[in-house]
Amino acid sequence: MDFITAILLILCGILAAAPLIVSKAPNAQRTIENLRPLQGGLGLIVCLWGIWTVIRMLMHLSVLRVYPLTWIILFATGLVEVLLGFLLGYALIQRYALSGSDAAAARGAEAERKLAGFAVPLGVIGIILGVFALILAIRFG
């Protein structure tokens, strides 16, 4: 499951960092555009999985003493998953979770607007953490 998490985080990172990636490698535009239709669903899944990752890491806080670097990487991965997932899946989250309350919709729109300014850095961090998580999944999986 951690292998899948790492791959999903890398994909979300690529979608969020698309402007930077395309500026460095213009031939990547076509590949990124092929991923765009999956953006909302990927974002929603990654956001929910990130919430579970954060909860799981907090439940296993004692591991921090034994494997501090691994714990920190996985906890940071969970936080970035939540942020990237929310940003990429906002349209679906707004439609299904926030549409019942005007106050919740307004808070969600405000959070999405603030996060949008950090999309590229979050995407780069997501790619890096996804690669680290992938290495950990292969090593300890």
Buried (B, 14 or more C-beta within 10 A) or exposed (E): EBEEBBBBBBBBBBBBBBEBBBEEEEEBEEEBEEBEEBBBEBBBBBBBBBBEBBEEBEEEEEBBEEBEEBBEBBBBBBBBBBBBBBBBBBEBBBEEBBEEEEEEBEEBEEBBEEBEEBBBEBBBBBBBBBBBBBEBBEEEE
